[in-house]
């Protein structure tokens, strides 16, 4: 557990500088599209995680 906390700052600051500059240079419409794309990807990942958790819950006694 301690080693994962030690790697946390490196993971947070490991973003690509080009991606950061491109996102910060967007106009309002581009920023809105970027935010919507992030939300769509997040919803898909959370749906898959919920499905796996539901399957694990259903099969916990098997």
C-alpha positions as CSV (number, residue, x, y, z in Angstrom):
1,X,0.0,0.0,0.0
2,X,2.8,2.4,0.8
3,X,4.5,2.0,-2.6
4,X,1.2,2.9,-4.4
5,X,1.0,6.2,-2.5
6,X,4.6,6.9,-3.4
7,X,3.8,6.6,-7.1
8,X,0.7,8.8,-7.0
9,X,2.3,12.2,-7.7
10,X,4.2,10.8,-10.7
11,X,0.9,9.5,-12.1
12,X,-0.8,12.8,-11.6
13,X,1.9,14.8,-13.4
14,X,2.5,12.4,-16.2
15,X,0.2,14.0,-18.8
16,X,1.4,15.0,-22.2
17,X,2.4,18.6,-22.5
18,X,1.1,18.8,-26.1
19,X,-2.3,17.5,-25.0
20,X,-2.4,20.0,-22.2
21,X,-1.5,22.9,-24.5
22,X,-4.0,21.8,-27.2
23,X,-6.8,21.6,-24.6
24,X,-6.0,24.9,-23.0
25,X,-5.9,26.7,-26.4
26,X,-9.5,25.6,-27.3
27,X,-12.4,28.0,-27.7
28,X,-15.6,27.5,-25.8
29,X,-17.1,25.1,-28.4
30,X,-14.0,23.0,-28.6
31,X,-13.7,22.8,-24.8
32,X,-17.4,21.8,-24.6
33,X,-16.8,19.0,-27.1
34,X,-13.7,17.8,-25.3
35,X,-15.6,17.7,-22.0
36,X,-18.5,15.8,-23.6
37,X,-16.0,13.3,-25.1
38,X,-14.4,12.7,-21.7
39,X,-17.8,12.2,-20.1
40,X,-18.9,9.7,-22.8
41,X,-15.7,7.7,-22.2
42,X,-16.2,7.9,-18.4
43,X,-19.8,6.6,-18.7
44,X,-18.7,3.6,-20.7
45,X,-16.0,2.7,-18.2
46,X,-18.3,3.1,-15.2
47,X,-20.9,1.0,-16.9
48,X,-18.4,-1.8,-17.5
49,X,-17.2,-1.6,-13.9
50,X,-20.8,-1.7,-12.6
51,X,-21.5,-4.8,-14.7
52,X,-18.4,-6.6,-13.4
53,X,-19.4,-5.6,-9.8
54,X,-22.9,-6.8,-10.4
55,X,-21.7,-10.2,-11.8
56,X,-19.3,-10.6,-8.8
57,X,-22.2,-9.8,-6.4
58,X,-24.5,-12.3,-8.1
59,X,-21.9,-15.1,-8.1
60,X,-20.5,-14.5,-4.6
61,X,-22.1,-17.7,-3.2
62,X,-21.4,-20.0,-6.1
